[in-house]
Amino acid sequence: MRIEIFSSFVITFIISVLFVPIVSKVSKKLGIIAHVNQRTVHKGVIARTGGYAIYAAFLIGAMIFLKTDTQINSILIGGFIVFMTGLYDDIHDISPKFKLAGQLVAALVVIFYGGISLKGFTLPFLPETISYVIAIIVTIVWIVGICNAVNLIDGLDGLCGGISIIVLVTISITSLTYGRTDITSLSLMLAGAIAGFLIYNFHPAKIFLGDCGALFIGYMIAVISLLGFGYKSSSFFTLGAPIVVLMVPIMDTFIAIVRRKVNHKKMSEADRNHLHHKLMFSLELGQRKSVLILYIVTILFSVCSYIYVYDKLLATLLFCVLMIFFEIFIEATNMIGRKYKPLLTIANIFIQSDYLPHIKDSKTYQKIRSKMKLKYVLVFVTVIFLLSTMMIMSQKEEIKPPTPSIVIVYEELSNPTTYMNNIYNQLKVANTRNNKESLRSLVAMYFATDYYTLSNKTDVTIGGVPYLLEDKREDFVNYALEGYYSQIESVIAEGKNTQEVTRIRVLSNDVSTKAISGLEDYTYYDVVMNITFNEFNEKLDSTTLTTTVTIIEKDQKYSVIAVDE
């Protein structure tokens, strides 16, 4: 499986490398070139349809590696609409409204035909229908927003392509950690196509991405992130993780909107105040250094996103530090305006430098000071005191007598290995103490160890079945016989059933968004784990495996309902 995933990157990379020169020649003959104007930084005749080669390479890769279903079909249809919208703009320079219409149609296709949208989104005190409508609106805004954010950073040679590759590789690594090989393959396929194009696009560029490429890449990144990105803890992290990784284009877009609003300019009006322009012109770093710096910043945000898988506190601290530096850069380079310097003004209270703005010189400060009177201060302090008191009182819980815990007996499976015995002993202790989080992990580990271990099998017995939800056992046995346990009789007869799980490391243990029809009212959990075998496992083509075991809490007991190989 991992070889196939890596192959998807290599194949699309090679195809893209071969296609780009052809596309460049054809584009120049047809006159589809990037015109020089006040906001461009290039010179000479350069084709602006490099996205065509990326799109073609990705499509060929999809035909080779992807298994079609409704979701994949919707992604491809939506991608075609966005690509054609961008290509038409590259040739004829259409209006922003027309481009927006194409993006909206593509978003609606993946939402209503493919069923791809923000999942598990609910708001308290509101009906499910309203939460669903809001989730659809957020999904549309997300797809359209990322399309345009990626398009906006396509201002320097290699910038958009490089950042997109970093984002897609981050998505791939995180998804692989969570066992989502489908997202990994889709991401690397696109990353390979972009990498082939980047060889010709890095400064000095021989071809440009064009709107057809930038909009298509933005659309794909947005849709791939909606497939889950590997995070299964909550709907927030469905978008929260990619927002962190895409912080450079998102912040650049957000700042551009604020800047144009403050300066009373049209949203579609281009300027030279984007992040890459500030690095190149204000700091005089040139194209190569500016692009490399933005690569590094994107990598740091990507690392922050990945660290969250293992250490939420460290990831949060790193994110805050990065955002502080981001804000300082925005204020120092006047990206929004010369008067916007809140952080530097506050910092100067302690630094007291003549080169930084003083709070006493701030018009906002002067207005507040002139209007502020003692009685208003007293009223404000009183209100804050009352609100704080009410919050503290409301958090005091009523003391209730402890309810007796019901101890559930988890079955000890036959022919256990040494490692299974070790897990089961821990499981009994956790069950006695009613430690729910440990119980979930240990139930999943015990099930997975017996399921993937073949050395303790003397006949066609599917491992871990007693730990499955009773209603799912028959379906799971059929699933196993067609997959991991296929040809198990001959494997046992030939004495090749020597595979044994020797170690499991739990990566996460969070609430899942999955639900089985008829059992929607129960709580589900996804236990993501990394499994190590005693030897090379021919069936899995690896010595390790990252998988997700989904568990349901029913009748005060944890049972397995699914395993994602």
C-alpha positions as CSV (number, residue, x, y, z in Angstrom):
1,M,0.0,0.0,0.0
2,R,2.8,2.5,0.9
3,I,4.6,1.7,-2.3
4,E,1.4,2.5,-4.3
5,I,1.0,5.7,-2.4
6,F,4.6,6.8,-3.2
7,S,4.1,5.7,-6.8
8,S,1.2,8.0,-7.2
9,F,3.5,10.9,-6.4
10,V,6.3,9.7,-8.8
11,I,3.9,9.0,-11.7
12,T,2.2,12.4,-11.6
13,F,5.5,14.1,-11.1
14,I,7.0,12.5,-14.3
15,I,3.9,13.2,-16.3
16,S,3.9,16.8,-15.3
17,V,7.6,17.2,-16.1
18,L,6.9,15.9,-19.6
19,F,3.8,18.0,-20.1
20,V,4.9,21.4,-19.0
21,P,7.2,22.2,-22.0
22,I,4.5,21.1,-24.4
23,V,1.9,23.2,-22.7
24,S,4.3,26.2,-22.7
25,K,5.0,26.0,-26.4
26,V,1.3,25.6,-27.4
27,S,0.3,28.5,-25.1
28,K,2.8,30.9,-26.6
29,K,1.7,30.0,-30.1
30,L,-1.9,30.7,-29.1
31,G,-0.9,34.0,-27.4
32,I,-2.0,32.9,-23.9
33,I,0.8,34.7,-22.1
34,A,1.2,36.8,-19.0
35,H,1.0,40.5,-19.8
36,V,3.4,42.9,-18.1
37,N,1.7,45.7,-16.0
38,Q,2.3,47.8,-12.9
39,R,1.7,45.0,-10.4
40,T,3.6,42.2,-12.2
41,V,7.3,41.5,-11.4
42,H,8.2,39.4,-14.5
43,K,9.8,40.3,-17.8
44,G,9.6,38.6,-21.2
45,V,7.0,36.4,-22.9
46,I,5.9,33.7,-20.5
47,A,3.0,31.3,-20.9
48,R,0.3,31.4,-18.2
49,T,-1.3,28.0,-18.5
50,G,1.1,25.8,-16.4
51,G,-2.0,24.7,-14.5
52,Y,-3.1,22.8,-17.6
53,A,-0.1,20.4,-17.2
54,I,-0.9,20.0,-13.5
55,Y,-4.5,19.2,-14.2
56,A,-3.7,16.7,-16.9
57,A,-1.1,14.9,-14.8
58,F,-3.5,14.7,-11.9
59,L,-6.3,13.3,-14.1
60,I,-4.0,10.6,-15.5
61,G,-2.9,9.7,-11.9
62,A,-6.5,9.6,-10.8
63,M,-7.3,7.1,-13.6
64,I,-4.4,4.9,-12.5
65,F,-4.7,5.0,-8.7
66,L,-8.2,6.2,-7.7
67,K,-11.2,3.9,-7.2
68,T,-14.2,5.9,-8.4
69,D,-17.2,6.4,-6.2
70,T,-19.7,9.3,-5.7
71,Q,-17.3,11.4,-3.6
72,I,-14.4,11.0,-6.1
73,N,-16.7,11.7,-9.1
74,S,-18.0,14.8,-7.4
75,I,-14.4,16.0,-6.7
76,L,-13.4,15.4,-10.3
77,I,-16.5,17.2,-11.7
78,G,-16.1,20.1,-9.4
79,G,-12.4,20.3,-10.2
80,F,-13.2,20.3,-13.9
81,I,-15.6,23.3,-13.4
82,V,-13.0,25.3,-11.4
83,F,-10.2,24.4,-13.9
84,M,-12.3,25.5,-16.9
85,T,-13.3,28.7,-15.2
86,G,-9.7,29.5,-14.5
87,L,-8.6,28.5,-18.0
88,Y,-11.2,30.7,-19.6
89,D,-10.0,33.6,-17.4
90,D,-6.4,33.0,-18.5
91,I,-7.5,33.3,-22.1
92,H,-10.1,36.1,-22.0
93,D,-9.7,37.8,-18.6
94,I,-13.3,37.4,-17.3
95,S,-14.9,39.4,-14.5
96,P,-14.5,38.4,-10.8
97,K,-18.2,37.7,-10.6
98,F,-18.0,35.1,-13.3
99,K,-15.0,33.4,-11.6
100,L,-16.9,33.4,-8.3
101,A,-19.9,31.8,-10.1
102,G,-17.7,28.9,-11.3
103,Q,-16.3,28.3,-7.8
104,L,-19.8,28.3,-6.3
105,V,-21.1,25.7,-8.8
106,A,-18.1,23.5,-8.1
107,A,-18.7,23.8,-4.3
108,L,-22.4,22.9,-4.7
109,V,-21.4,19.8,-6.8
110,V,-19.2,18.3,-4.0
111,I,-21.7,19.3,-1.3
112,F,-24.9,18.0,-2.7
113,Y,-23.7,15.3,-5.2
114,G,-20.7,14.1,-3.3
115,G,-22.0,14.6,0.2
116,I,-18.7,16.4,1.2
117,S,-19.2,19.1,3.8
118,L,-18.4,20.1,7.3
119,K,-19.5,17.1,9.4
120,G,-20.6,17.0,13.0
121,F,-21.3,20.7,13.1
122,T,-23.9,21.6,15.8
123,L,-24.8,24.7,17.6
124,P,-26.4,24.7,21.1
125,F,-30.1,25.7,21.4
126,L,-30.6,25.5,17.6
127,P,-32.5,22.9,15.6
128,E,-30.4,20.4,13.6
129,T,-31.7,21.8,10.3
130,I,-30.3,25.3,11.1
131,S,-27.0,23.8,12.1
132,Y,-26.9,21.9,8.8
133,V,-27.7,25.0,6.8
134,I,-24.9,26.9,8.6
135,A,-22.5,23.9,8.0
136,I,-23.3,24.1,4.3
137,I,-22.7,27.9,4.2
138,V,-19.4,27.4,6.1
139,T,-18.4,24.7,3.6
140,I,-19.1,26.9,0.6
141,V,-17.2,29.9,2.1
142,W,-14.3,27.5,2.9
143,I,-14.0,26.2,-0.7
144,V,-14.4,29.6,-2.3
145,G,-12.1,31.2,0.2
146,I,-9.3,28.8,-0.2
147,C,-9.6,28.9,-4.0
148,N,-9.0,32.6,-3.9
149,A,-6.5,32.6,-1.1
150,V,-4.2,30.2,-3.1
151,N,-4.8,32.3,-6.2
152,L,-3.8,35.5,-4.4
153,I,-0.4,34.2,-3.3
154,D,0.5,33.3,-6.9
155,G,2.5,36.5,-7.2
156,L,6.2,35.3,-7.3
157,D,8.0,32.6,-9.2
158,G,7.4,29.2,-7.4
159,L,5.5,30.7,-4.4
160,C,2.1,29.2,-4.9
161,G,3.4,25.8,-6.1
162,G,5.9,25.4,-3.3
163,I,3.5,26.4,-0.5
164,S,0.8,24.1,-2.0
165,I,3.3,21.2,-2.0
166,I,4.2,21.8,1.6
167,V,0.5,21.9,2.6
168,L,-0.3,18.7,0.6
169,V,2.6,16.8,2.1
170,T,1.6,17.8,5.6
171,I,-1.9,16.6,4.9
172,S,-0.5,13.3,3.6
173,I,1.7,12.7,6.6
174,T,-1.0,13.5,9.1
175,S,-3.6,11.4,7.2
176,L,-1.2,8.5,7.0
177,T,-0.6,8.8,10.8
178,Y,-4.3,8.4,11.2
179,G,-4.6,5.5,8.7
180,R,-6.4,7.6,6.0
181,T,-4.5,6.2,3.0
182,D,-7.2,7.5,0.7
183,I,-6.5,11.1,1.6
184,T,-2.7,10.5,1.6
185,S,-2.8,9.1,-2.0
186,L,-5.1,11.9,-3.3
187,S,-2.8,14.6,-1.7
188,L,0.4,13.1,-2.9
189,M,-1.0,12.7,-6.4
190,L,-1.6,16.4,-6.6
191,A,1.7,17.3,-4.9
192,G,3.5,15.2,-7.5
193,A,1.8,17.1,-10.4
194,I,2.7,20.4,-8.8
195,A,6.3,19.4,-8.1
196,G,6.8,18.6,-11.8
197,F,5.5,22.0,-12.7
198,L,7.6,23.7,-10.0
199,I,10.9,22.7,-11.8
200,Y,10.0,25.1,-14.6
201,N,8.2,27.7,-12.3
202,F,11.0,28.4,-9.8
203,H,12.8,31.7,-10.3
204,P,13.4,32.6,-13.1
205,A,10.1,31.1,-14.2
206,K,9.7,29.6,-17.7
207,I,6.0,29.2,-17.3
208,F,3.3,30.5,-14.9
209,L,0.6,28.7,-13.0
210,G,-2.3,30.8,-14.3
211,D,-5.8,31.0,-12.7
212,C,-6.6,27.5,-14.1
213,G,-3.8,26.1,-11.9
214,A,-4.1,28.3,-8.8
215,L,-7.9,27.9,-8.6
216,F,-7.8,24.2,-9.2
217,I,-5.1,23.7,-6.5
218,G,-7.0,25.8,-4.0
219,Y,-10.2,23.9,-4.7
220,M,-8.5,20.5,-4.3
221,I,-6.8,21.5,-1.0
222,A,-10.1,22.8,0.4
223,V,-12.0,19.6,-0.6
224,I,-9.3,17.3,0.6
225,S,-9.4,19.0,4.0
226,L,-13.1,18.4,4.2
227,L,-12.6,14.7,3.8
228,G,-11.2,14.7,7.3
229,F,-7.5,15.6,7.0
230,G,-6.9,12.6,9.4
231,Y,-8.4,14.5,12.4
232,K,-11.5,12.7,13.8
233,S,-11.9,14.4,17.2
234,S,-14.4,17.1,16.3
235,S,-15.8,19.1,13.4
236,F,-13.6,22.1,14.5
237,F,-10.4,20.2,13.6
238,T,-11.8,19.2,10.2
239,L,-11.0,22.8,9.3
240,G,-8.9,23.9,12.2
241,A,-5.9,21.8,11.2
242,P,-5.8,23.0,7.5
243,I,-6.4,26.6,8.6
244,V,-3.2,26.4,10.6
245,V,-1.3,24.8,7.6
246,L,-2.7,27.4,5.2
247,M,-2.1,30.3,7.5
248,V,0.1,32.2,5.0
249,P,-2.4,32.4,2.1
250,I,-5.4,32.8,4.5
251,M,-3.8,35.7,6.4
252,D,-2.6,37.3,3.2
253,T,-6.2,37.2,1.9
254,F,-7.7,38.4,5.2
255,I,-5.2,41.3,5.4
256,A,-5.9,42.2,1.8
257,I,-9.7,42.4,2.5
258,V,-9.1,44.6,5.6
259,R,-6.6,46.8,3.8
260,R,-8.9,47.4,0.8
261,K,-11.9,48.1,3.2
262,V,-9.9,50.6,5.2
263,N,-8.6,52.4,2.1
264,H,-12.0,52.4,0.5
265,K,-10.9,50.3,-2.5
266,K,-12.8,47.5,-4.4
267,M,-12.2,44.0,-3.2
268,S,-11.2,42.9,-6.7
269,E,-8.6,45.8,-7.1
270,A,-5.1,44.4,-7.1
271,D,-2.2,46.0,-5.3
272,R,1.5,45.5,-4.3
273,N,0.9,45.1,-0.6
274,H,0.8,41.3,-0.2
275,L,3.2,39.4,2.0
276,H,5.5,38.5,-0.9
277,H,5.5,42.1,-2.2
278,K,6.5,43.4,1.2
279,L,9.3,40.9,1.5
280,M,10.5,41.6,-2.0
281,F,10.2,45.4,-2.2
282,S,10.0,46.8,1.4
283,L,12.7,44.5,2.7
284,E,14.5,44.3,-0.6
285,L,15.0,40.5,-0.4
286,G,14.3,39.7,-4.1
287,Q,12.2,36.9,-5.5
288,R,14.2,33.8,-4.4
289,K,14.8,34.9,-0.8
290,S,11.2,36.1,-0.4
291,V,9.8,32.8,-1.7
292,L,12.1,30.7,0.5
293,I,11.2,32.7,3.6
294,L,7.5,32.1,3.0
295,Y,8.3,28.4,2.4
296,I,9.9,28.3,5.9
297,V,7.0,30.1,7.5
298,T,4.6,27.6,5.9
299,I,6.7,24.7,7.1
300,L,6.7,26.1,10.7
301,F,2.9,26.3,10.6
302,S,2.7,22.8,9.2
303,V,5.0,21.4,11.9
304,C,2.7,23.2,14.4
305,S,-0.3,21.4,12.9
306,Y,1.4,18.0,13.0
307,I,2.7,18.5,16.6
308,Y,-1.0,18.9,17.7
309,V,-1.4,15.1,17.0
310,Y,1.0,14.4,19.9
311,D,1.1,17.5,22.1
312,K,-1.8,19.9,22.0
313,L,-0.2,22.4,24.5
314,L,3.1,22.6,22.7
315,A,1.4,23.1,19.3
316,T,-0.8,25.8,20.8
317,L,2.2,27.7,22.2
318,L,4.1,27.4,19.0
319,F,1.1,28.7,17.0
320,C,0.7,31.7,19.4
321,V,4.4,32.6,19.0
322,L,4.2,32.3,15.2
323,M,1.1,34.5,15.1
324,I,2.8,37.2,17.3
325,F,5.7,37.4,14.9
326,F,3.2,37.5,12.0
327,E,1.5,40.4,13.6
328,I,4.7,42.3,14.2
329,F,5.7,41.8,10.5
330,I,2.2,43.1,9.4
331,E,2.6,46.2,11.6
332,A,6.2,46.9,10.8
333,T,5.7,46.7,7.0
334,N,2.4,48.7,7.0
335,M,0.5,45.9,5.3
336,I,-2.8,47.3,6.5
337,G,-1.9,50.9,7.0
338,R,0.6,53.2,8.6
339,K,-1.7,53.9,11.6
340,Y,-2.3,50.2,12.4
341,K,0.3,49.3,15.0
342,P,-1.5,48.0,18.1
343,L,1.1,45.4,19.2
344,L,4.1,47.7,18.6
345,T,2.3,50.5,20.5
346,I,1.7,48.2,23.5
347,A,5.2,46.9,23.4
348,N,6.6,50.4,23.4
349,I,5.0,51.0,26.9
350,F,7.8,48.7,28.2
351,I,10.5,49.3,25.6
352,Q,10.1,53.1,25.4
353,S,11.8,53.5,22.0
354,D,11.6,56.6,19.9
355,Y,11.4,54.4,16.8
356,L,8.1,52.8,17.9
357,P,4.7,54.4,18.2
358,H,3.7,55.8,21.6
359,I,0.3,55.1,23.1
360,K,-0.1,58.8,24.1
361,D,0.1,59.7,20.4
362,S,-2.7,57.3,19.5
363,K,-6.0,59.0,18.5
364,T,-8.0,56.2,20.1
365,Y,-6.2,56.7,23.4
366,Q,-6.9,60.4,23.3
367,K,-10.6,59.9,22.6
368,I,-10.9,57.4,25.4
369,R,-9.1,59.6,27.9
370,S,-11.2,62.7,27.1
371,K,-14.5,60.8,27.5
372,M,-13.5,58.7,30.5
373,K,-14.7,59.8,33.9
374,L,-14.3,58.4,37.3
375,K,-18.0,57.3,37.6
376,Y,-17.8,55.3,34.4
377,V,-14.7,53.5,35.8
378,L,-16.5,52.7,39.0
379,V,-19.5,51.3,37.1
380,F,-17.3,49.3,34.9
381,V,-15.4,47.7,37.8
382,T,-18.7,47.0,39.6
383,V,-20.1,45.2,36.6
384,I,-16.9,43.1,36.1
385,F,-17.0,42.2,39.8
386,L,-20.7,41.1,39.7
387,L,-20.2,39.1,36.5
388,S,-17.1,37.3,37.9
389,T,-19.0,36.5,41.1
390,M,-21.9,35.0,39.1
391,M,-19.6,32.9,37.0
392,I,-17.8,31.5,40.0
393,M,-21.1,30.7,41.7
394,S,-22.5,29.0,38.6
395,Q,-19.5,26.7,38.4
396,K,-20.1,25.3,41.9
397,E,-21.5,21.9,41.4
398,E,-24.1,20.4,43.8
399,I,-22.5,17.7,45.9
400,K,-24.1,14.3,45.1
401,P,-23.5,11.0,46.7
402,P,-21.2,8.8,44.5
403,T,-23.0,6.3,42.4
404,P,-21.7,2.7,42.6
405,S,-19.7,1.7,39.5
406,I,-20.8,-1.4,37.6
407,V,-17.8,-3.7,36.8
408,I,-18.1,-5.2,33.4
409,V,-16.3,-8.5,32.5
410,Y,-14.2,-8.4,29.3
411,E,-13.6,-11.8,27.9
412,E,-10.1,-13.3,27.8
413,L,-9.5,-14.6,24.3
414,S,-8.2,-18.1,23.5
415,N,-4.5,-18.8,22.5
416,P,-3.3,-15.4,23.8
417,T,0.3,-14.3,23.1
418,T,2.6,-12.9,25.7
419,Y,1.7,-9.3,24.5
420,M,-2.0,-10.1,24.7
421,N,-1.7,-11.3,28.3
422,N,0.1,-8.1,29.1
423,I,-2.6,-5.9,27.6
424,Y,-5.4,-8.0,29.2
425,N,-3.9,-7.6,32.7
426,Q,-3.9,-3.8,32.2
427,L,-7.4,-4.0,30.9
428,K,-8.6,-5.7,34.1
429,V,-7.0,-3.1,36.3
430,A,-8.5,-0.2,34.2
431,N,-11.9,-1.9,34.3
432,T,-11.8,-2.2,38.1
433,R,-10.9,1.4,38.4
434,N,-13.5,2.4,35.8
435,N,-10.8,4.4,33.9
436,K,-12.8,5.0,30.7
437,E,-10.1,6.5,28.6
438,S,-7.7,3.7,29.4
439,L,-10.4,1.2,28.9
440,R,-11.1,2.4,25.4
441,S,-7.4,2.3,24.4
442,L,-6.9,-1.2,25.9
443,V,-10.0,-2.7,24.4
444,A,-8.9,-1.4,21.0
445,M,-5.4,-2.7,21.6
446,Y,-6.5,-6.1,22.7
447,F,-8.8,-6.5,19.8
448,A,-6.2,-5.3,17.3
449,T,-3.5,-7.5,18.7
450,D,-5.6,-10.7,18.3
451,Y,-6.9,-9.6,14.9
452,Y,-3.6,-8.9,13.3
453,T,-1.7,-11.8,15.1
454,L,-1.7,-15.0,13.0
455,S,0.8,-17.0,15.0
456,N,-1.9,-18.0,17.5
457,K,-4.4,-19.2,14.8
458,T,-4.7,-23.0,14.2
459,D,-7.9,-22.7,12.1
460,V,-10.0,-20.2,10.3
461,T,-10.8,-18.1,13.4
462,I,-11.0,-14.4,13.0
463,G,-9.1,-12.7,15.8
464,G,-10.8,-10.2,18.2
465,V,-14.4,-11.1,17.2
466,P,-15.7,-11.4,20.8
467,Y,-14.8,-7.7,21.3
468,L,-17.0,-6.6,18.4
469,L,-20.5,-5.3,18.8
470,E,-22.7,-8.4,18.4
471,D,-24.7,-7.0,15.6
472,K,-21.6,-6.3,13.5
473,R,-19.8,-9.6,14.0
474,E,-21.1,-11.5,11.0
475,D,-20.4,-8.5,8.6
476,F,-16.9,-8.1,10.1
477,V,-16.1,-11.8,9.6
478,N,-17.0,-11.6,5.9
479,Y,-15.0,-8.4,5.6
480,A,-12.0,-10.1,7.2
481,L,-12.2,-13.2,5.0
482,E,-12.1,-11.0,1.9
483,G,-9.2,-8.9,3.2
484,Y,-6.6,-9.6,5.9
485,Y,-7.8,-13.3,6.4
486,S,-8.0,-14.2,2.7
487,Q,-6.4,-17.6,1.9
488,I,-5.8,-18.0,5.7
489,E,-6.3,-21.8,5.4
490,S,-3.3,-22.3,3.0
491,V,-1.2,-19.8,5.1
492,I,-1.8,-21.9,8.2
493,A,-1.3,-25.2,6.4
494,E,2.1,-24.0,5.0
495,G,3.2,-22.7,8.4
496,K,3.5,-19.1,7.2
497,N,1.2,-17.7,9.9
498,T,4.1,-16.4,12.0
499,Q,3.0,-12.7,12.0
500,E,2.6,-11.5,15.6
501,V,1.9,-8.0,17.1
502,T,4.7,-7.2,19.5
503,R,3.9,-3.5,20.3
504,I,1.1,-1.0,19.9
505,R,1.4,2.8,20.5
506,V,-1.9,4.7,20.8
507,L,-1.7,8.0,18.9
508,S,-5.1,9.4,19.9
509,N,-8.3,8.4,21.6
510,D,-11.1,10.9,20.7
511,V,-14.8,11.1,20.1
512,S,-15.7,10.0,16.6
513,T,-18.1,11.5,14.1
514,K,-19.2,8.1,12.9
515,A,-22.6,6.6,13.6
516,I,-24.4,3.4,12.7
517,S,-28.0,3.5,11.5
518,G,-30.2,2.7,14.4
519,L,-27.5,3.4,17.0
520,E,-27.1,7.2,16.5
521,D,-27.8,8.0,20.2
522,Y,-24.7,6.2,21.4
523,T,-21.2,7.6,21.8
524,Y,-18.4,6.6,19.4
525,Y,-14.7,6.8,19.7
526,D,-11.8,6.5,17.3
527,V,-8.6,5.0,18.8
528,V,-5.7,5.6,16.4
529,M,-2.7,3.3,16.9
530,N,0.6,2.4,15.4
531,I,1.2,-1.4,15.4
532,T,4.6,-3.1,15.2
533,F,5.0,-6.7,14.1
534,N,7.7,-9.2,14.9
535,E,8.6,-9.6,11.3
536,F,7.7,-8.3,7.8
537,N,4.0,-8.8,7.3
538,E,3.5,-9.9,3.7
539,K,-0.2,-9.2,3.8
540,L,0.3,-5.6,4.8
541,D,3.6,-5.2,2.9
542,S,5.2,-3.6,6.0
543,T,6.5,-4.3,9.5
544,T,4.3,-1.5,10.9
545,L,0.7,-0.4,10.5
546,T,-1.2,2.7,11.5
547,T,-4.9,2.0,11.9
548,T,-8.1,3.3,13.4
549,V,-10.3,1.2,15.6
550,T,-13.8,2.6,16.2
551,I,-15.4,1.8,19.5
552,I,-19.0,2.3,20.7
553,E,-20.1,2.7,24.3
554,K,-23.2,0.6,24.7
555,D,-24.7,-1.1,27.8
556,Q,-21.9,0.5,29.9
557,K,-19.4,-1.5,27.9
558,Y,-16.9,-0.7,25.1
559,S,-17.3,-2.7,21.9
560,V,-15.5,-2.5,18.6
561,I,-17.6,-1.7,15.5
562,A,-15.0,-1.1,12.8
563,V,-11.3,-1.1,11.9
564,D,-9.8,1.0,9.2
565,E,-6.9,-0.8,7.5
